[in-house]
């Protein structure tokens, strides 16, 4: 259960192997409590309940029932200070991506396949940004 000292981070991907891999890679970061979801609707429910404790959402772009962009829009409407990190194996339009960055719907991006070192660096960067700006 979350407590005030933990910063919540969600990993959301419909691929269970990715969720498990990322969870194992990030669990050594001090001060965060990781939650993993393979269903974006369940993730959104949990984030809604704990919107003030979340600092970072890591989400895949393409998922059934709710894609990563729509999920991040909903999360930002709950709490604009939550940092968002989008990942995908697919090409996305530079124009679309730049617009979402400008609107601060997306705070960071990782192209799959993702190196674990790059994931950890980006997560630490986003958590630090939340501490400064959030």
C-alpha positions as CSV (number, residue, x, y, z in Angstrom):
1,X,0.0,0.0,0.0
2,X,1.3,3.5,-0.9
3,X,2.5,5.7,1.9
4,X,3.5,9.4,1.9
5,X,7.2,8.8,1.6
6,X,6.9,6.6,-1.5
7,X,6.7,8.1,-5.0
8,X,4.5,5.9,-7.2
9,X,5.6,4.8,-10.6
10,X,3.4,2.8,-13.0
11,X,4.6,0.6,-15.8
12,X,1.8,-0.1,-18.3
13,X,2.2,-2.4,-21.3
14,X,0.0,-5.1,-22.6
15,X,3.1,-7.3,-22.9
16,X,3.6,-9.0,-19.5
17,X,7.3,-9.8,-20.3
18,X,8.0,-6.1,-20.8
19,X,6.3,-5.1,-17.6
20,X,8.2,-7.7,-15.6
21,X,11.5,-6.8,-17.2
22,X,11.0,-3.1,-16.5
23,X,9.9,-3.7,-13.0
24,X,13.0,-5.8,-12.3
25,X,15.2,-3.1,-13.8
26,X,13.7,-0.2,-11.9
27,X,13.0,-1.8,-8.5
28,X,16.4,-0.8,-7.2
29,X,15.7,3.0,-7.6
30,X,15.3,4.3,-4.0
31,X,12.2,6.0,-2.8
32,X,9.8,4.8,-5.5
33,X,7.0,2.2,-5.3
34,X,6.4,0.4,-8.6
35,X,3.1,-0.8,-9.9
36,X,2.8,-2.9,-13.0
37,X,-0.2,-3.2,-15.3
38,X,-1.0,-5.0,-18.5
39,X,-4.5,-3.4,-18.7
40,X,-4.6,0.4,-19.2
41,X,-8.1,0.7,-17.8
42,X,-7.1,-1.0,-14.5
43,X,-4.0,1.2,-14.5
44,X,-6.1,4.3,-15.0
45,X,-8.4,3.3,-12.1
46,X,-5.4,2.9,-9.8
47,X,-3.8,6.2,-10.9
48,X,-7.1,8.0,-10.4
49,X,-7.4,6.8,-6.8
50,X,-3.7,7.6,-6.1
51,X,-3.3,10.7,-8.4
52,X,-1.5,12.8,-5.8
53,X,1.1,10.1,-5.1
54,X,2.1,9.3,-8.6
55,X,5.2,10.9,-10.0
56,X,5.7,8.9,-13.3
57,X,3.8,6.8,-15.7
58,X,5.6,4.7,-18.2
59,X,3.3,3.5,-20.9
60,X,3.3,1.7,-24.2
61,X,1.7,3.5,-27.1
62,X,-0.3,0.6,-28.7
63,X,-2.5,-1.2,-26.3
64,X,-6.0,-2.7,-26.6
65,X,-8.9,-0.7,-25.1
66,X,-6.9,2.5,-24.5
67,X,-3.8,3.6,-26.3
68,X,-0.9,5.3,-24.5
69,X,-1.7,8.8,-25.8
70,X,-5.3,8.7,-24.7
71,X,-4.2,7.2,-21.3
72,X,-1.7,10.0,-20.8
73,X,-4.3,12.7,-21.7
74,X,-6.6,11.3,-19.0
75,X,-3.8,11.1,-16.5
76,X,-2.7,14.7,-17.2
77,X,-6.3,15.8,-16.7
78,X,-6.2,14.2,-13.2
79,X,-2.9,15.7,-12.2
80,X,-0.8,17.7,-14.7
81,X,2.3,17.3,-12.5
82,X,2.6,13.5,-13.1
83,X,5.4,12.9,-15.5
84,X,4.7,10.7,-18.5
85,X,7.1,8.5,-20.5
86,X,5.8,7.0,-23.8
87,X,7.4,4.0,-25.4
88,X,6.7,2.3,-28.7
89,X,8.3,0.0,-31.3
90,X,6.4,1.8,-34.0
91,X,7.2,5.0,-35.9
92,X,5.2,8.0,-34.8
93,X,4.7,11.2,-36.6
94,X,7.2,13.9,-35.6
95,X,4.5,16.5,-35.9
96,X,2.1,14.6,-33.6
97,X,4.9,13.8,-31.2
98,X,6.1,17.5,-31.0
99,X,2.6,18.7,-30.4
100,X,2.1,16.2,-27.5
101,X,5.5,17.3,-26.1
102,X,4.5,21.0,-26.5
103,X,1.2,20.3,-24.7
104,X,3.1,18.4,-22.0
105,X,1.0,15.3,-22.5
106,X,4.3,13.4,-23.1
107,X,7.4,14.3,-21.0
108,X,9.7,11.7,-22.4
109,X,10.0,9.1,-25.1
110,X,11.7,5.7,-25.5
111,X,11.9,3.8,-28.7
112,X,11.7,0.0,-28.4
113,X,13.8,-2.0,-28.1
114,X,14.9,-0.2,-25.1
115,X,18.2,-0.7,-23.4
116,X,17.8,-1.1,-19.6
117,X,20.5,1.5,-19.0
118,X,18.6,4.0,-21.1
119,X,15.3,3.1,-19.3
120,X,16.9,3.7,-15.9
121,X,18.5,7.0,-17.0
122,X,15.3,8.3,-18.4
123,X,13.2,7.2,-15.3
124,X,15.7,8.9,-13.0
125,X,15.6,12.0,-15.2
126,X,11.8,12.1,-15.0
127,X,11.7,11.6,-11.3
128,X,14.2,14.4,-10.8
129,X,12.2,16.7,-13.1
130,X,9.1,15.9,-11.0
131,X,10.9,16.9,-7.8
132,X,12.1,20.2,-9.4
133,X,8.9,21.2,-11.4
134,X,6.2,19.2,-9.7
